[in-house]
Amino acid sequence: MSTERESNRRVYIGMANVRPKHDMTVLDKHNAAVVNVLGCANSERDFTKQVERSFLRDGLEMFELEEVEIFCFKRNQGITKQDLLAKAKLALDTQQIVFDTFYTY
């Protein structure tokens, strides 16, 4: 049985800028990366906290999260890459944070 809190959860999407935590080589020799990130949350603030925790577990520090919005499946079906749509569905089904491709710089 779902609670009211769970029923308010929506899929959010944002563009995160991350860098390795001290002495971590998770991005090879690169200093930072940008990645689209998706996840279910009750609010933008909740989404941001979940994303930060997820990156920290992977040895990354998020220093910016931009363009956060609720992912609209209907609006995005025709214009969004199919893999991004699949990632949004995965985030909804698993209730986990899902990353798109990391672009290092």
N, CA, C and O atoms as a GROMACS GRO file, in nm:
protein
  420
    1MET      N    1   0.084  -0.117   0.000
    1MET     CA    2   0.000   0.000   0.000
    1MET      C    3   0.089   0.124   0.000
    1MET      O    4   0.179   0.134   0.083
    2SER      N    5   0.066   0.216  -0.091
    2SER     CA    6   0.150   0.336  -0.099
    2SER      C    7   0.097   0.444  -0.006
    2SER      O    8  -0.023   0.455   0.018
    3THR      N    9   0.188   0.521   0.044
    3THR     CA   10   0.151   0.631   0.133
    3THR      C   11   0.131   0.757   0.050
    3THR      O   12   0.165   0.760  -0.069
    4GLU      N   13   0.076   0.860   0.111
    4GLU     CA   14   0.057   0.988   0.041
    4GLU      C   15   0.192   1.045  -0.001
    4GLU      O   16   0.204   1.103  -0.109
    5ARG      N   17   0.292   1.030   0.085
    5ARG     CA   18   0.427   1.080   0.053
    5ARG      C   19   0.480   1.013  -0.074
    5ARG      O   20   0.537   1.081  -0.159
    6GLU      N   21   0.462   0.882  -0.088
    6GLU     CA   22   0.509   0.810  -0.205
    6GLU      C   23   0.431   0.851  -0.329
    6GLU      O   24   0.488   0.859  -0.438
    7SER      N   25   0.301   0.877  -0.315
    7SER     CA   26   0.220   0.912  -0.431
    7SER      C   27   0.252   1.051  -0.485
    7SER      O   28   0.217   1.082  -0.600
    8ASN      N   29   0.316   1.136  -0.406
    8ASN     CA   30   0.355   1.269  -0.451
    8ASN      C   31   0.487   1.269  -0.528
    8ASN      O   32   0.527   1.372  -0.581
    9ARG      N   33   0.554   1.155  -0.533
    9ARG     CA   34   0.684   1.147  -0.598
    9ARG      C   35   0.669   1.157  -0.750
    9ARG      O   36   0.580   1.096  -0.810
   10ARG      N   37   0.758   1.236  -0.808
   10ARG     CA   38   0.761   1.255  -0.954
   10ARG      C   39   0.903   1.235  -1.000
   10ARG      O   40   0.997   1.242  -0.921
   11VAL      N   41   0.919   1.210  -1.129
   11VAL     CA   42   1.053   1.199  -1.185
   11VAL      C   43   1.104   1.340  -1.215
   11VAL      O   44   1.039   1.418  -1.285
   12TYR      N   45   1.221   1.370  -1.160
   12TYR     CA   46   1.289   1.497  -1.187
   12TYR      C   47   1.410   1.470  -1.275
   12TYR      O   48   1.466   1.361  -1.275
   13ILE      N   49   1.449   1.572  -1.350
   13ILE     CA   50   1.570   1.565  -1.431
   13ILE      C   51   1.649   1.693  -1.408
   13ILE      O   52   1.592   1.800  -1.388
   14GLY      N   53   1.780   1.680  -1.409
   14GLY     CA   54   1.867   1.796  -1.395
   14GLY      C   55   2.002   1.766  -1.458
   14GLY      O   56   2.034   1.651  -1.489
   15MET      N   57   2.081   1.870  -1.476
   15MET     CA   58   2.214   1.855  -1.532
   15MET      C   59   2.314   1.886  -1.422
   15MET      O   60   2.320   1.998  -1.370
   16ALA      N   61   2.392   1.784  -1.386
   16ALA     CA   62   2.486   1.797  -1.275
   16ALA      C   63   2.628   1.815  -1.324
   16ALA      O   64   2.671   1.753  -1.422
   17ASN      N   65   2.701   1.900  -1.255
   17ASN     CA   66   2.845   1.914  -1.274
   17ASN      C   67   2.910   1.853  -1.151
   17ASN      O   68   2.876   1.887  -1.038
   18VAL      N   69   3.005   1.761  -1.177
   18VAL     CA   70   3.068   1.688  -1.068
   18VAL      C   71   3.220   1.688  -1.085
   18VAL      O   72   3.272   1.707  -1.194
   19ARG      N   73   3.287   1.666  -0.972
   19ARG     CA   74   3.433   1.650  -0.975
   19ARG      C   75   3.468   1.538  -0.876
   19ARG      O   76   3.392   1.511  -0.783
   20PRO      N   77   3.582   1.476  -0.898
   20PRO     CA   78   3.621   1.368  -0.806
   20PRO      C   79   3.648   1.423  -0.667
   20PRO      O   80   3.700   1.534  -0.651
   21LYS      N   81   3.613   1.344  -0.566
   21LYS     CA   82   3.653   1.378  -0.429
   21LYS      C   83   3.804   1.364  -0.421
   21LYS      O   84   3.865   1.298  -0.505
   22HIS      N   85   3.862   1.423  -0.321
   22HIS     CA   86   4.007   1.422  -0.300
   22HIS      C   87   4.066   1.282  -0.321
   22HIS      O   88   4.019   1.184  -0.262
   23ASP      N   89   4.168   1.275  -0.404
   23ASP     CA   90   4.243   1.152  -0.431
   23ASP      C   91   4.161   1.042  -0.499
   23ASP      O   92   4.202   0.926  -0.496
   24MET      N   93   4.049   1.076  -0.560
   24MET     CA   94   3.970   0.976  -0.633
   24MET      C   95   4.002   0.987  -0.781
   24MET      O   96   4.025   1.097  -0.832
   25THR      N   97   4.004   0.875  -0.850
   25THR     CA   98   4.035   0.873  -0.993
   25THR      C   99   3.917   0.824  -1.076
   25THR      O  100   3.934   0.770  -1.186
   26VAL      N  101   3.798   0.843  -1.023
   26VAL     CA  102   3.678   0.792  -1.089
   26VAL      C  103   3.656   0.852  -1.228
   26VAL      O  104   3.592   0.789  -1.312
   27LEU      N  105   3.708   0.971  -1.254
   27LEU     CA  106   3.696   1.034  -1.386
   27LEU      C  107   3.826   1.024  -1.464
   27LEU      O  108   3.854   1.106  -1.552
   28ASP      N  109   3.905   0.925  -1.433
   28ASP     CA  110   4.039   0.908  -1.492
   28ASP      C  111   4.121   1.033  -1.463
   28ASP      O  112   4.136   1.072  -1.347
   29LYS      N  113   4.175   1.095  -1.565
   29LYS     CA  114   4.260   1.213  -1.545
   29LYS      C  115   4.186   1.344  -1.564
   29LYS      O  116   4.248   1.450  -1.568
   30HIS      N  117   4.055   1.338  -1.576
   30HIS     CA  118   3.976   1.459  -1.599
   30HIS      C  119   3.940   1.526  -1.467
   30HIS      O  120   3.928   1.462  -1.363
   31ASN      N  121   3.923   1.658  -1.474
   31ASN     CA  122   3.892   1.735  -1.354
   31ASN      C  123   3.745   1.737  -1.316
   31ASN      O  124   3.710   1.753  -1.199
   32ALA      N  125   3.657   1.720  -1.416
   32ALA     CA  126   3.514   1.731  -1.389
   32ALA      C  127   3.435   1.664  -1.500
   32ALA      O  128   3.490   1.621  -1.602
   33ALA      N  129   3.303   1.657  -1.479
   33ALA     CA  130   3.213   1.601  -1.579
   33ALA      C  131   3.076   1.665  -1.563
   33ALA      O  132   3.041   1.718  -1.458
   34VAL      N  133   2.999   1.658  -1.671
   34VAL     CA  134   2.860   1.700  -1.669
   34VAL      C  135   2.776   1.580  -1.712
   34VAL      O  136   2.816   1.504  -1.800
   35VAL      N  137   2.660   1.565  -1.649
   35VAL     CA  138   2.576   1.449  -1.676
   35VAL      C  139   2.430   1.483  -1.644
   35VAL      O  140   2.402   1.552  -1.547
   36ASN      N  141   2.340   1.434  -1.727
   36ASN     CA  142   2.198   1.442  -1.695
   36ASN      C  143   2.168   1.336  -1.591
   36ASN      O  144   2.219   1.224  -1.600
   37VAL      N  145   2.089   1.370  -1.493
   37VAL     CA  146   2.056   1.278  -1.385
   37VAL      C  147   1.905   1.282  -1.362
   37VAL      O  148   1.843   1.388  -1.367
   38LEU      N  149   1.848   1.166  -1.337
   38LEU     CA  150   1.705   1.153  -1.318
   38LEU      C  151   1.676   1.076  -1.191
   38LEU      O  152   1.753   0.989  -1.150
   39GLY      N  153   1.564   1.108  -1.128
   39GLY     CA  154   1.526   1.035  -1.008
   39GLY      C  155   1.389   1.078  -0.959
   39GLY      O  156   1.339   1.184  -0.995
   40CYS      N  157   1.330   0.995  -0.876
   40CYS     CA  158   1.200   1.024  -0.818
   40CYS      C  159   1.217   1.099  -0.687
   40CYS      O  160   1.302   1.064  -0.604
   41ALA      N  161   1.135   1.200  -0.668
   41ALA     CA  162   1.144   1.280  -0.546
   41ALA      C  163   1.010   1.349  -0.521
   41ALA      O  164   0.925   1.358  -0.609
   42ASN      N  165   0.995   1.397  -0.399
   42ASN     CA  166   0.875   1.472  -0.361
   42ASN      C  167   0.887   1.621  -0.395
   42ASN      O  168   0.787   1.691  -0.406
   43SER      N  169   1.012   1.667  -0.411
   43SER     CA  170   1.036   1.808  -0.438
   43SER      C  171   1.173   1.824  -0.503
   43SER      O  172   1.252   1.730  -0.506
   44GLU      N  173   1.199   1.943  -0.554
   44GLU     CA  174   1.331   1.971  -0.611
   44GLU      C  175   1.440   1.958  -0.505
   44GLU      O  176   1.548   1.907  -0.533
   45ARG      N  177   1.411   2.003  -0.386
   45ARG     CA  178   1.509   1.994  -0.276
   45ARG      C  179   1.541   1.848  -0.243
   45ARG      O  180   1.657   1.812  -0.224
   46ASP      N  181   1.438   1.766  -0.236
   46ASP     CA  182   1.456   1.623  -0.210
   46ASP      C  183   1.538   1.559  -0.322
   46ASP      O  184   1.628   1.479  -0.294
   47PHE      N  185   1.509   1.593  -0.445
   47PHE     CA  186   1.584   1.542  -0.560
   47PHE      C  187   1.732   1.579  -0.549
   47PHE      O  188   1.819   1.495  -0.568
   48THR      N  189   1.759   1.705  -0.518
   48THR     CA  190   1.897   1.752  -0.507
   48THR      C  191   1.973   1.674  -0.400
   48THR      O  192   2.087   1.634  -0.422
   49LYS      N  193   1.910   1.650  -0.285
   49LYS     CA  194   1.974   1.575  -0.177
   49LYS      C  195   2.003   1.431  -0.220
   49LYS      O  196   2.110   1.378  -0.191
   50GLN      N  197   1.909   1.368  -0.288
   50GLN     CA  198   1.929   1.231  -0.334
   50GLN      C  199   2.043   1.222  -0.434
   50GLN      O  200   2.125   1.130  -0.429
   51VAL      N  201   2.050   1.319  -0.525
   51VAL     CA  202   2.155   1.320  -0.626
   51VAL      C  203   2.291   1.338  -0.560
   51VAL      O  204   2.386   1.268  -0.593
   52GLU      N  205   2.300   1.432  -0.465
   52GLU     CA  206   2.427   1.454  -0.394
   52GLU      C  207   2.475   1.326  -0.326
   52GLU      O  208   2.593   1.290  -0.336
   53ARG      N  209   2.384   1.258  -0.256
   53ARG     CA  210   2.420   1.134  -0.186
   53ARG      C  211   2.466   1.026  -0.285
   53ARG      O  212   2.561   0.953  -0.258
   54SER      N  213   2.400   1.017  -0.397
   54SER     CA  214   2.435   0.917  -0.497
   54SER      C  215   2.575   0.941  -0.553
   54SER      O  216   2.653   0.847  -0.568
   55PHE      N  217   2.606   1.067  -0.584
   55PHE     CA  218   2.740   1.099  -0.633
   55PHE      C  219   2.846   1.071  -0.528
   55PHE      O  220   2.953   1.018  -0.559
   56LEU      N  221   2.819   1.108  -0.402
   56LEU     CA  222   2.916   1.085  -0.295
   56LEU      C  223   2.950   0.937  -0.280
   56LEU      O  224   3.065   0.901  -0.256
   57ARG      N  225   2.849   0.851  -0.294
   57ARG     CA  226   2.874   0.706  -0.287
   57ARG      C  227   2.968   0.660  -0.398
   57ARG      O  228   3.041   0.561  -0.382
   58ASP      N  229   2.968   0.731  -0.510
   58ASP     CA  230   3.053   0.696  -0.625
   58ASP      C  231   3.184   0.773  -0.628
   58ASP      O  232   3.257   0.767  -0.726
   59GLY      N  233   3.215   0.845  -0.520
   59GLY     CA  234   3.342   0.917  -0.511
   59GLY      C  235   3.343   1.049  -0.584
   59GLY      O  236   3.450   1.099  -0.621
   60LEU      N  237   3.226   1.107  -0.606
   60LEU     CA  238   3.216   1.235  -0.676
   60LEU      C  239   3.147   1.340  -0.590
   60LEU      O  240   3.060   1.309  -0.509
   61GLU      N  241   3.188   1.463  -0.608
   61GLU     CA  242   3.127   1.577  -0.541
   61GLU      C  243   3.050   1.658  -0.645
   61GLU      O  244   3.107   1.700  -0.746
   62MET      N  245   2.921   1.680  -0.621
   62MET     CA  246   2.841   1.763  -0.710
   62MET      C  247   2.861   1.909  -0.670
   62MET      O  248   2.834   1.946  -0.556
   63PHE      N  249   2.908   1.992  -0.763
   63PHE     CA  250   2.924   2.133  -0.730
   63PHE      C  251   2.820   2.221  -0.797
   63PHE      O  252   2.817   2.342  -0.772
   64GLU      N  253   2.736   2.164  -0.882
   64GLU     CA  254   2.628   2.241  -0.942
   64GLU      C  255   2.523   2.146  -0.997
   64GLU      O  256   2.556   2.042  -1.055
   65LEU      N  257   2.396   2.182  -0.979
   65LEU     CA  258   2.285   2.109  -1.038
   65LEU      C  259   2.196   2.212  -1.104
   65LEU      O  260   2.135   2.296  -1.037
   66GLU      N  261   2.189   2.207  -1.237
   66GLU     CA  262   2.120   2.309  -1.314
   66GLU      C  263   1.995   2.251  -1.381
   66GLU      O  264   1.979   2.130  -1.395
   67GLU      N  265   1.908   2.342  -1.422
   67GLU     CA  266   1.792   2.310  -1.505
   67GLU      C  267   1.708   2.197  -1.448
   67GLU      O  268   1.662   2.110  -1.523
   68VAL      N  269   1.687   2.197  -1.318
   68VAL     CA  270   1.606   2.093  -1.255
   68VAL      C  271   1.459   2.119  -1.287
   68VAL      O  272   1.409   2.230  -1.270
   69GLU      N  273   1.393   2.015  -1.332
   69GLU     CA  274   1.251   2.025  -1.362
   69GLU      C  275   1.187   1.888  -1.353
   69GLU      O  276   1.255   1.786  -1.353
   70ILE      N  277   1.056   1.887  -1.345
   70ILE     CA  278   0.982   1.761  -1.346
   70ILE      C  279   0.985   1.708  -1.489
   70ILE      O  280   0.954   1.780  -1.584
   71PHE      N  281   1.022   1.581  -1.503
   71PHE     CA  282   1.030   1.519  -1.635
   71PHE      C  283   0.888   1.491  -1.684
   71PHE      O  284   0.810   1.427  -1.615
   72CYS      N  285   0.857   1.540  -1.802
   72CYS     CA  286   0.724   1.521  -1.860
   72CYS      C  287   0.733   1.414  -1.968
   72CYS      O  288   0.786   1.440  -2.076
   73PHE      N  289   0.681   1.295  -1.940
   73PHE     CA  290   0.690   1.184  -2.034
   73PHE      C  291   0.619   1.214  -2.166
   73PHE      O  292   0.673   1.185  -2.273
   74LYS      N  293   0.499   1.270  -2.160
   74LYS     CA  294   0.423   1.297  -2.283
   74LYS      C  295   0.493   1.401  -2.369
   74LYS      O  296   0.506   1.383  -2.490
   75ARG      N  297   0.537   1.509  -2.308
   75ARG     CA  298   0.603   1.617  -2.382
   75ARG      C  299   0.734   1.568  -2.442
   75ARG      O  300   0.774   1.613  -2.550
   76ASN      N  301   0.801   1.479  -2.376
   76ASN     CA  302   0.934   1.438  -2.418
   76ASN      C  303   0.937   1.314  -2.508
   76ASN      O  304   1.044   1.280  -2.559
   77GLN      N  305   0.826   1.248  -2.528
   77GLN     CA  306   0.828   1.126  -2.608
   77GLN      C  307   0.880   1.149  -2.750
   77GLN      O  308   0.957   1.068  -2.800
   78GLY      N  309   0.839   1.254  -2.814
   78GLY     CA  310   0.879   1.275  -2.952
   78GLY      C  311   1.014   1.340  -2.969
   78GLY      O  312   1.079   1.322  -3.072
   79ILE      N  313   1.059   1.417  -2.869
   79ILE     CA  314   1.181   1.495  -2.888
   79ILE      C  315   1.300   1.446  -2.806
   79ILE      O  316   1.414   1.481  -2.835
   80THR      N  317   1.274   1.365  -2.705
   80THR     CA  318   1.383   1.319  -2.619
   80THR      C  319   1.444   1.192  -2.676
   80THR      O  320   1.375   1.108  -2.734
   81LYS      N  321   1.574   1.179  -2.659
   81LYS     CA  322   1.639   1.054  -2.696
   81LYS      C  323   1.566   0.938  -2.628
   81LYS      O  324   1.527   0.948  -2.512
   82GLN      N  325   1.550   0.831  -2.702
   82GLN     CA  326   1.481   0.715  -2.646
   82GLN      C  327   1.550   0.661  -2.522
   82GLN      O  328   1.483   0.613  -2.430
   83ASP      N  329   1.683   0.668  -2.518
   83ASP     CA  330   1.752   0.616  -2.400
   83ASP      C  331   1.727   0.702  -2.277
   83ASP      O  332   1.724   0.651  -2.165
   84LEU      N  333   1.707   0.834  -2.295
   84LEU     CA  334   1.674   0.921  -2.183
   84LEU      C  335   1.533   0.892  -2.132
   84LEU      O  336   1.509   0.892  -2.012
   85LEU      N  337   1.443   0.866  -2.224
   85LEU     CA  338   1.306   0.828  -2.186
   85LEU      C  339   1.309   0.695  -2.109
   85LEU      O  340   1.238   0.679  -2.010
   86ALA      N  341   1.391   0.602  -2.155
   86ALA     CA  342   1.404   0.474  -2.086
   86ALA      C  343   1.464   0.492  -1.947
   86ALA      O  344   1.424   0.424  -1.853
   87LYS      N  345   1.560   0.585  -1.933
   87LYS     CA  346   1.620   0.611  -1.802
   87LYS      C  347   1.518   0.674  -1.706
   87LYS      O  348   1.518   0.644  -1.587
   88ALA      N  349   1.431   0.759  -1.759
   88ALA     CA  350   1.326   0.818  -1.675
   88ALA      C  351   1.230   0.710  -1.626
   88ALA      O  352   1.188   0.711  -1.511
   89LYS      N  353   1.196   0.617  -1.714
   89LYS     CA  354   1.109   0.507  -1.673
   89LYS      C  355   1.178   0.417  -1.571
   89LYS      O  356   1.115   0.368  -1.477
   90LEU      N  357   1.309   0.395  -1.589
   90LEU     CA  358   1.386   0.316  -1.493
   90LEU      C  359   1.388   0.383  -1.356
   90LEU      O  360   1.371   0.317  -1.254
   91ALA      N  361   1.408   0.514  -1.355
   91ALA     CA  362   1.406   0.589  -1.229
   91ALA      C  363   1.270   0.576  -1.160
   91ALA      O  364   1.263   0.560  -1.038
   92LEU      N  365   1.165   0.582  -1.238
   92LEU     CA  366   1.030   0.568  -1.183
   92LEU      C  367   1.006   0.428  -1.128
   92LEU      O  368   0.952   0.411  -1.019
   93ASP      N  369   1.046   0.328  -1.203
   93ASP     CA  370   1.024   0.189  -1.162
   93ASP      C  371   1.108   0.148  -1.042
   93ASP      O  372   1.060   0.076  -0.955
   94THR      N  373   1.234   0.193  -1.037
   94THR     CA  374   1.325   0.150  -0.930
   94THR      C  375   1.331   0.246  -0.812
   94THR      O  376   1.378   0.209  -0.704
   95GLN      N  377   1.282   0.369  -0.833
   95GLN     CA  378   1.290   0.472  -0.730
   95GLN      C  379   1.435   0.502  -0.693
   95GLN      O  380   1.465   0.538  -0.579
   96GLN      N  381   1.526   0.487  -0.791
   96GLN     CA  382   1.668   0.512  -0.773
   96GLN      C  383   1.713   0.628  -0.862
   96GLN      O  384   1.645   0.662  -0.958
   97ILE      N  385   1.828   0.687  -0.828
   97ILE     CA  386   1.889   0.789  -0.913
   97ILE      C  387   1.952   0.719  -1.032
   97ILE      O  388   2.020   0.617  -1.017
   98VAL      N  389   1.930   0.774  -1.152
   98VAL     CA  390   1.980   0.715  -1.276
   98VAL      C  391   2.060   0.822  -1.350
   98VAL      O  392   2.015   0.937  -1.363
   99PHE      N  393   2.178   0.784  -1.399
   99PHE     CA  394   2.266   0.876  -1.471
   99PHE      C  395   2.261   0.849  -1.621
   99PHE      O  396   2.248   0.735  -1.664
  100ASP      N  397   2.271   0.956  -1.699
  100ASP     CA  398   2.288   0.946  -1.843
  100ASP      C  399   2.440   0.941  -1.867
  100ASP      O  400   2.516   0.910  -1.775
  101THR      N  401   2.484   0.971  -1.986
  101THR     CA  402   2.626   0.968  -2.021
  101THR      C  403   2.702   1.080  -1.952
  101THR      O  404   2.656   1.194  -1.948
  102PHE      N  405   2.820   1.046  -1.897
  102PHE     CA  406   2.909   1.145  -1.837
  102PHE      C  407   2.997   1.204  -1.947
  102PHE      O  408   3.059   1.130  -2.024
  103TYR      N  409   3.001   1.336  -1.954
  103TYR     CA  410   3.088   1.406  -2.048
  103TYR      C  411   3.196   1.477  -1.966
  103TYR      O  412   3.168   1.572  -1.894
  104THR      N  413   3.319   1.430  -1.978
  104THR     CA  414   3.428   1.483  -1.896
  104THR      C  415   3.491   1.605  -1.961
  104THR      O  416   3.487   1.623  -2.083
  105TYR      N  417   3.549   1.688  -1.876
  105TYR     CA  418   3.624   1.806  -1.923
  105TYR      C  419   3.734   1.838  -1.827
  105TYR      O  420   3.809   1.934  -1.848
   0.00000   0.00000   0.00000
